[in-house]
Amino acid sequence: MYVSGMRRIVTASAVAALAGSGILLGAGGASAANPTPQPGGGSAQQAPAAAPAAHQMSKVVANGGVWIRQEASTNSKRIGLLPKGMAAAPECKKIGQSVDGNRLWYKLGAGKQGWVSARYVQNLGRVPYCK
């Protein structure tokens, strides 16, 4: 029971952080309030359209934040900074330069560009490898 409650708290916190940061993605779809007319005068609920692929949630855990880089390397140009506690929405991950023994890097999605070291980001969901 305790683990389940913690998951709800973590998920609610992540959603609140994403909503406040402007990174939270809205799911598109048809409104259930607009029924589709059927022959014979009846009506049926319209099936929702396929939602866009949702980005997984992650959170920056480094005290000073994490630099967003052009490529998956600390030698790459810095293009931004995500502060500690900021939610990130990684699109995918790949192996890059090792940072304190961690070679994973996340490619940012949801309108953000660049890469962040997984060493400084707590992953809150499954992130696929980049193709």
Secondary structure, DSSP 8 states (H G I E B T S, - for coil): -HHHHHHHHHHHHHHHHHHHHT---------TTS-EE-TTS-EE-------------EEE--TT-EEEESSSSTTS-EEEEE-TT-EE-EEEEEEEEEETTEEEEEEE-TT--SEEEGGGEEE-S---B--
